[in-house]
């Protein structure tokens, strides 16, 4: 079996798994924007950005000793936020911890202290709990290395969970022939989405997320059409200049990454480190995916699995069908999704 057939076999497996159910939008980064506000009389509010349909994910915080909820522990819903109010016999201080048993990968927390100071921190979920340590929040955002590690892991996880991005990359692997072409194509895709990720993160290129999501789906449909045309003997631009197509659509995918990063509300002081290490994490995840696919393709080829002509070509129709479904559904939601 050739490398191309092995990759097509792998694509068929991936797409079959997708048929079991995949969200229309692949850019929930797993991080929720959260605010902690301190008021007079030792009163506090924790609010997390969440619509009514997902508010049950955010169960009541576990408070330090000497603190209790002002109203119902389950909180209230207010203009797209889930709100918890609590008070104590003293202020929150170093040594206190607020525990959030939320089903999220983490939160981007902004703290507004009563004295006017503000702290920002990306806090990851560890063992099912997000821990707000007053020791760290009173001191600010933490060390550079701590922030770099968190944003790198965020980017790495995001690309591996972003199925539409991986489908596009796998479609490119189907098309590209030769090691040099592969390097050029992956490099072009990387450079392109790095450009738009940077421009969007610094506010120099701002587009609504809904059209971007639709165009990302369109990029996968385009690849599928190009592959089908090639199977019928009509070789298009993608086969002749795969790096050019990868660069063009990479610009769109970069806006998708930027939209995911913007959703969590980056603190101004961490924008440079977030941009650099989130992007490095994305690249590391992307390269890891490509390497794994090539290794699996090599092993499948070595085993000598026999595939019929129909079976070999079927994955591209799965690819186009799923991407078309995403495209039309995302287009239908343009007026209702931000």
C-alpha positions as CSV (number, residue, x, y, z in Angstrom):
1,X,0.0,0.0,0.0
2,X,1.3,3.5,-0.9
3,X,1.7,6.3,1.6
4,X,-1.2,8.1,-0.1
5,X,-3.5,5.1,0.3
6,X,-2.5,4.7,4.0
7,X,-3.3,8.4,4.7
8,X,-6.7,8.0,3.0
9,X,-7.4,5.0,5.2
10,X,-6.5,7.1,8.3
11,X,-8.7,9.9,7.1
12,X,-11.6,7.5,6.7
13,X,-11.2,6.4,10.3
14,X,-11.1,10.0,11.6
15,X,-14.1,11.0,9.6
16,X,-16.2,8.0,10.8
17,X,-15.4,9.1,14.4
18,X,-16.6,12.6,13.5
19,X,-19.9,11.2,12.5
20,X,-20.5,10.1,16.0
21,X,-21.0,13.8,16.8
22,X,-19.0,16.9,16.6
23,X,-20.0,20.5,17.6
24,X,-20.6,22.9,14.8
25,X,-17.9,25.2,16.2
26,X,-14.6,23.8,17.0
27,X,-13.1,26.8,18.8
28,X,-14.4,26.6,22.4
29,X,-11.0,26.9,23.9
30,X,-12.1,25.3,27.2
31,X,-11.4,28.5,29.2
32,X,-14.1,30.7,30.6
33,X,-13.8,34.4,31.3
34,X,-14.3,35.0,35.0
35,X,-14.3,38.0,37.3
36,X,-13.9,38.3,41.1
37,X,-14.9,41.7,42.6
38,X,-14.4,42.9,46.1
39,X,-16.9,45.5,47.5
40,X,-17.3,47.2,50.9
41,X,-18.3,45.2,54.0
42,X,-16.3,42.2,53.0
43,X,-18.7,41.4,50.1
44,X,-17.6,39.6,47.0
45,X,-19.0,38.5,43.6
46,X,-17.7,35.8,41.3
47,X,-19.2,35.9,37.8
48,X,-18.4,33.6,34.9
49,X,-19.4,34.3,31.3
50,X,-22.0,31.7,30.5
51,X,-25.4,31.5,28.8
52,X,-28.4,29.8,30.4
53,X,-27.9,26.6,28.4
54,X,-24.4,25.9,30.0
55,X,-24.9,27.5,33.4
56,X,-25.2,24.1,35.0
57,X,-21.5,23.5,34.3
58,X,-20.7,26.1,37.0
59,X,-21.5,24.7,40.3
60,X,-21.2,26.7,43.6
61,X,-17.7,27.7,44.6
62,X,-16.2,26.2,47.8
63,X,-15.6,29.2,50.1
64,X,-12.9,29.7,52.7
65,X,-13.9,29.5,56.4
66,X,-15.8,32.6,57.7
67,X,-17.5,33.2,54.4
68,X,-21.0,32.3,53.2
69,X,-23.3,32.9,50.2
70,X,-25.5,36.0,50.3
71,X,-28.3,34.3,48.3
72,X,-28.7,30.9,46.8
73,X,-25.4,29.0,46.5
74,X,-26.3,27.9,43.0
75,X,-26.0,31.6,41.9
76,X,-28.1,33.6,39.5
77,X,-28.2,34.3,35.7
78,X,-27.6,37.9,34.6
79,X,-27.0,39.1,31.1
80,X,-24.9,36.2,29.9
81,X,-23.1,35.7,33.2
82,X,-23.5,33.2,36.0
83,X,-23.2,35.2,39.3
84,X,-22.3,34.0,42.8
85,X,-22.4,36.5,45.7
86,X,-20.8,35.8,49.1
87,X,-19.6,37.7,52.1
88,X,-17.5,37.1,55.2
89,X,-16.5,38.3,58.7
90,X,-13.2,39.5,57.2
91,X,-11.6,40.2,53.8
92,X,-10.1,37.6,51.6
93,X,-6.4,37.5,52.5
94,X,-3.1,35.6,51.7
95,X,-3.5,32.0,52.6
96,X,-7.2,31.8,51.5
97,X,-8.3,29.7,48.5
98,X,-11.5,29.7,46.5
99,X,-12.2,26.4,44.9
100,X,-14.3,26.2,41.7
101,X,-15.4,22.6,40.9
102,X,-16.3,23.6,37.3
103,X,-16.2,21.3,34.3
104,X,-13.9,23.5,32.3
105,X,-10.2,23.3,31.4
106,X,-9.6,26.5,33.2
107,X,-10.5,30.2,33.6
108,X,-9.1,33.6,32.6
109,X,-9.6,35.5,35.8
110,X,-9.7,39.2,36.4
111,X,-9.8,40.4,40.0
112,X,-11.0,43.9,40.9
113,X,-9.8,44.6,44.5
114,X,-11.5,47.3,46.6
115,X,-8.3,49.4,46.7
116,X,-8.5,49.8,42.9
117,X,-5.8,47.3,42.0
118,X,-6.4,44.7,39.4
119,X,-4.9,41.2,38.9
120,X,-5.1,38.9,35.9
121,X,-4.3,35.2,35.7
122,X,-4.9,32.2,33.6
123,X,-5.7,29.4,36.0
124,X,-5.9,25.7,34.8
125,X,-8.2,23.0,36.1
126,X,-6.2,20.5,38.2
127,X,-7.8,17.3,39.3
128,X,-11.3,18.6,38.7
129,X,-10.9,21.9,40.6
130,X,-9.9,25.4,39.7
131,X,-8.1,26.9,42.6
132,X,-8.0,30.7,43.2
133,X,-5.1,31.3,45.5
134,X,-5.1,34.7,47.2
135,X,-1.3,34.4,47.6
136,X,-0.9,34.6,43.8
137,X,-3.8,37.0,43.0
138,X,-2.7,39.6,45.5
139,X,0.7,39.5,43.9
140,X,-0.5,39.9,40.3
141,X,-0.2,37.5,37.3
142,X,2.7,35.3,38.4
143,X,6.0,34.6,36.7
144,X,6.8,34.8,33.0
145,X,7.7,31.1,32.9
146,X,4.3,30.2,34.6
147,X,2.4,32.2,32.0
148,X,4.5,30.8,29.1
149,X,3.8,27.2,30.2
150,X,0.1,27.9,30.6
151,X,-0.4,29.5,27.2
152,X,1.8,26.9,25.4
153,X,-0.3,24.1,26.8
154,X,-3.5,26.0,25.9
155,X,-2.4,26.3,22.2
156,X,-1.2,22.6,22.1
157,X,-4.6,21.4,23.5
158,X,-6.6,23.7,21.3
159,X,-5.2,22.5,18.0
160,X,-5.6,18.9,18.9
161,X,-9.2,19.5,19.8
162,X,-9.9,21.7,16.8
163,X,-11.1,19.0,14.5
164,X,-11.8,21.3,11.6
165,X,-8.2,22.5,11.6
166,X,-6.9,18.9,11.7
167,X,-9.3,17.9,8.9
168,X,-7.8,20.7,6.8
169,X,-4.2,19.6,7.6
170,X,-5.1,16.0,6.9
171,X,-6.6,17.0,3.6
172,X,-3.3,18.7,2.7
173,X,-1.4,15.5,3.6
174,X,-3.7,13.6,1.1
175,X,-2.8,16.0,-1.7
176,X,0.9,16.8,-1.1
177,X,3.5,14.6,-2.8
178,X,7.1,14.6,-1.7
179,X,9.0,15.7,1.4
180,X,10.0,19.1,0.1
181,X,6.4,19.9,-0.9
182,X,5.2,18.8,2.5
183,X,7.6,21.0,4.3
184,X,6.7,24.0,2.1
185,X,3.0,23.4,2.5
186,X,3.1,23.0,6.3
187,X,5.4,26.0,6.6
188,X,3.1,28.2,4.5
189,X,0.1,27.2,6.6
190,X,2.0,28.0,9.8
191,X,3.3,31.4,8.6
192,X,-0.2,32.4,7.4
193,X,-2.1,31.6,10.5
194,X,0.7,33.1,12.6
195,X,0.2,36.4,10.7
196,X,-3.5,36.7,11.2
197,X,-3.3,35.4,14.8
198,X,-0.9,38.2,15.6
199,X,-2.8,40.9,13.8
200,X,-6.1,39.9,15.4
201,X,-4.7,39.6,18.9
202,X,-3.3,43.1,18.7
203,X,-6.6,44.4,17.4
204,X,-5.2,45.3,13.9
205,X,-7.6,42.9,12.1
206,X,-11.0,42.3,13.7
207,X,-13.7,40.2,12.0
208,X,-16.8,38.7,13.4
209,X,-16.3,35.0,14.5
210,X,-19.3,33.6,12.6
211,X,-18.2,34.4,9.0
212,X,-14.7,33.2,9.9
213,X,-16.0,29.9,11.2
214,X,-18.1,29.5,8.0
215,X,-15.0,30.2,5.8
216,X,-13.0,27.7,7.7
217,X,-15.6,25.1,6.9
218,X,-15.5,26.3,3.2
219,X,-11.7,25.8,3.1
220,X,-12.3,22.1,3.9
221,X,-15.0,21.9,1.3
222,X,-12.6,23.4,-1.3
223,X,-10.0,20.8,-0.5
224,X,-12.6,18.0,-0.9
225,X,-13.7,19.4,-4.3
226,X,-10.1,19.6,-5.5
227,X,-9.4,16.0,-4.5
228,X,-12.6,14.7,-6.3
229,X,-11.7,16.7,-9.4
230,X,-8.2,15.1,-9.3
231,X,-9.7,11.7,-9.0
232,X,-11.5,12.4,-12.2
233,X,-8.4,13.5,-14.0
234,X,-8.7,17.3,-13.5
235,X,-5.7,18.4,-11.5
236,X,-6.4,21.9,-9.9
237,X,-4.3,24.6,-8.3
238,X,-4.1,22.8,-5.0
239,X,-2.2,19.9,-6.5
240,X,0.1,22.2,-8.5
241,X,0.7,24.8,-5.7
242,X,-0.4,23.2,-2.4
243,X,1.7,25.7,-0.4
244,X,-0.2,28.7,-2.0
245,X,-3.6,27.3,-1.1
246,X,-2.3,26.4,2.4
247,X,-1.1,30.0,2.9
248,X,-4.4,31.5,1.7
249,X,-6.6,29.4,3.9
250,X,-4.1,29.5,6.7
251,X,-4.9,33.2,7.0
252,X,-8.5,32.2,7.8
253,X,-7.6,29.5,10.2
254,X,-5.4,32.0,12.1
255,X,-8.5,34.2,12.6
256,X,-10.2,31.1,14.1
257,X,-7.3,30.7,16.6
258,X,-7.4,34.4,17.4
259,X,-11.2,34.3,18.0
260,X,-10.7,31.4,20.5
261,X,-7.9,33.3,22.3
262,X,-9.9,36.5,22.4
263,X,-12.9,34.8,24.0
264,X,-11.0,34.3,27.3
265,X,-10.2,38.0,27.6
266,X,-6.4,38.3,27.7
267,X,-4.9,40.8,30.2
268,X,-3.0,43.6,28.5
269,X,0.2,42.8,30.3
270,X,0.2,39.2,29.0
271,X,-0.8,39.7,25.4
272,X,2.8,39.3,24.0
273,X,3.6,36.2,26.0
274,X,0.2,34.7,25.3
275,X,0.5,35.3,21.6
276,X,4.0,33.9,21.4
277,X,3.5,30.8,23.4
278,X,-0.1,30.0,22.4
279,X,1.2,30.1,18.8
280,X,4.1,27.9,19.7
281,X,1.7,25.4,21.3
282,X,-0.4,25.4,18.2
283,X,2.6,24.7,16.0
284,X,3.8,21.9,18.4
285,X,0.4,20.3,18.3
286,X,0.1,20.6,14.6
287,X,3.5,19.0,14.0
288,X,2.8,16.3,16.5
289,X,-0.4,15.5,14.6
290,X,1.4,15.4,11.2
291,X,4.2,13.1,12.6
292,X,1.7,10.7,14.1
293,X,-0.3,10.5,10.9
294,X,2.8,9.8,8.8
295,X,4.0,7.2,11.3
296,X,0.6,5.5,11.2
297,X,0.5,5.7,7.4
298,X,3.9,4.0,7.2
299,X,2.9,1.2,9.5
300,X,-0.4,0.6,7.7
301,X,1.5,0.5,4.4
302,X,4.0,-2.0,6.0
303,X,1.1,-4.3,7.0
304,X,-0.1,-4.3,3.4
305,X,-3.8,-3.6,4.0
306,X,-5.8,-4.1,0.7
307,X,-8.4,-1.5,-0.1
308,X,-10.9,-1.5,-3.0
309,X,-11.1,1.5,-5.3
310,X,-14.4,2.5,-3.7
311,X,-13.0,2.3,-0.2
312,X,-10.0,4.3,-1.1
313,X,-12.0,7.2,-2.5
314,X,-14.8,7.2,0.1
315,X,-13.0,9.3,2.7
316,X,-13.0,12.4,0.5
317,X,-16.8,12.2,0.3
318,X,-17.0,12.0,4.1
319,X,-14.6,15.0,4.2
320,X,-16.7,17.0,1.8
321,X,-20.0,15.9,3.3
322,X,-19.1,16.8,6.9
323,X,-17.5,20.1,5.9
324,X,-20.5,21.0,3.8
325,X,-22.8,20.3,6.7
326,X,-20.7,22.6,9.0
327,X,-20.6,25.2,6.3
328,X,-24.4,25.5,5.7
329,X,-25.2,25.3,9.4
330,X,-22.7,28.0,10.2
331,X,-24.1,30.1,7.4
332,X,-27.6,29.7,8.8
333,X,-26.4,30.9,12.2
334,X,-24.6,34.1,11.0
335,X,-27.4,36.3,12.4
336,X,-27.6,34.6,15.8
337,X,-24.0,33.6,16.7
338,X,-21.4,36.3,17.7
